[in-house]
Amino acid sequence: MAPSRGRMLAIAAGQGAVAGLAGVAVMTAGEKLEQALTHRPNSYVPARTLLSLLGRHPAPDAQPPHWNHAMHWGTGAVLGALRGVWSVTGIRGPVANTTFSVVRLATDQTLENATGIGAPPTSWPLQETVVDVGHKAVYAWATGLVADAWIAPVLESRQGTTSH
């Protein structure tokens, strides 16, 4: 008996979470290379955001590296699960990867600004925006490439191809 649609979605989400971890690894390597070239320091906004989400009140200058890793890798895995669902349902390729870049950016910005830890990107210097968008796009594309290679679009539907 073939697995149910729900079971196949759950499997794809698990595979996507692993693809998301691969995406974080690629993004982190890129960040470290960029930082070596630009001398930009680590950002601890992710760590402070996670601590705030957990009900803690980190100091504005707190720099807890373990919490930073937890936020980077955790967000990467959770959003990777979504990308895995996209892959199995036929939402794939360059358009999906580009759209997924926006999802990653929107997730980070929503959490950072909802907690009061981050500032809206419109207030950032252009160079900071370019760096953040670039790294999140690397994550999204790496995650998408792994997910699409690993997860067949077996749940792709052709219903709803018109607006009515």
N, C-alpha and C positions, 0 to 999 in steps of 0.2 A: 504494500500500500504506500502510495506517495505521501510525503509529509504534507501537512496542511499549510495553507497560505501563511497563517500566523507563525507556524514553526519555521517556515522558510524565511520569513521576515526577521525572526529572532536570530537565526543562524547568520543571515547577512549582516545584521546589526553587530553581532559578535566579531565577525570577520572585519567589518568596517572599523570597529574599535581598534583592532590590531593594525589596520591600515593607518588609522589616525595616529597611533604611536609611532609608526614608521615616518609619517609626515612630521611629527614633532622632532624626531631625530634629525631629519634633513633640515628642518627649519632651525634647530639649535646649532647645527654645524654651520649653517649659513650666517647665523647671528654672531657666532664666535669669530668667524672669518671677517665679517664686516667690522666687528668691534676691534679686531687686531689692526685693521687698516685705518679706521676712523678714530680710534681711541675713545669711543662712546662708552660710558660706564653701563653696568647692568641696570636695568629698571626693576624696581621692587614693587611697582604698582600691582602686578598680579598677586604677589604674596599678601600685600595689605588688603586687596580686594577679597581674597579668599578668607582671610582672618575676619574681616568685617562681615562677610556672609555667614560665618560661623558664630556671630554674636560677640566677637572680641573687638577691641578698640585699639588697633595698632597706632603707634605714634607716627606722625607724618614722615619721619625720617627712618622708620624701622626698615631693616634690611635682612629679614629672615630667609636665607637661601633655601631651606628645606620646604618652606611654604611656597616659595616661588616655583620650585620643581613640581610640587603637588598640583598647583594651579595649571602650569603649562601642560603637564602630562595628562592630568585629569580632563581638562577642557579638550585637549587633542583627542583623547579616547572617546569622550561623550559625543563630540561632533563627528568623529570618525564613524561612530555607529549610525548616525544619520546618513552619512555619505554612503555607507554600505547598503542601507535601505534604498537610497537613490539608485545605486548600481543594479541591484537585483530587480528593480521595477523599471529599468530602462532609462533612467535619468543619468546620462553618462557623457563622457567626452569633454571636449574643450568648453562648450557652453556650460555644462554642469560644473566643471572645475572653476570657471570664472565666477559663476553664481555662488559657488561654495566659498570662494574668497570673501565675498560680501557677507555671507552668513557668519564666517569666523570673525571678521571685523565687527559686525553688528553685535555678536554675542559678547565679545570682550568689552566693547564700548557700553553696551547696556548694563553689564554687571559693574563695570568701573564707575559709571556715572550714577547708577541707581544707589550704590553704596556711598557715594560722595567721595570716593577715593581718587577717581580720575576726573579729568576736565574734558569737555567736548573737543573733538579733533579740530574743529574750526578755530579753536584758540591756540593750537599748537604752531610752532615754527614749521615752515614748509619741509625742512629737512627731516624733522621728526615724523611728519606724516608720510613722507616718501619711504622712510626706513620701515615704519610699522606696516604700511600697506604692502611693501615688498616682501617682508618676512611672512606675513599672513598669506600672501599669494603663493609663496613657496610651499608653505604647509598645505594649502588647499590643493595645489596641483600634485604634490607628491602623494598626498592621501588619495586623491582621485585616481591617479595612475595605478597605484597599488590596488585599490578597491576594484577598479574596472578590469584589471588583469586577473584578479582572483575570483571575482563574483560574476557569474553569468547572469544575463538579464532574463532569467526564466519566468519572472512575474510581470514582464512588460505587457501592458494592455493596449489594445487599439480602440477601446471604447472612449468616447469623449473627445474624438479628434476634431469635432466641430463644436461651436459654441451653443448648440441647442440639442 
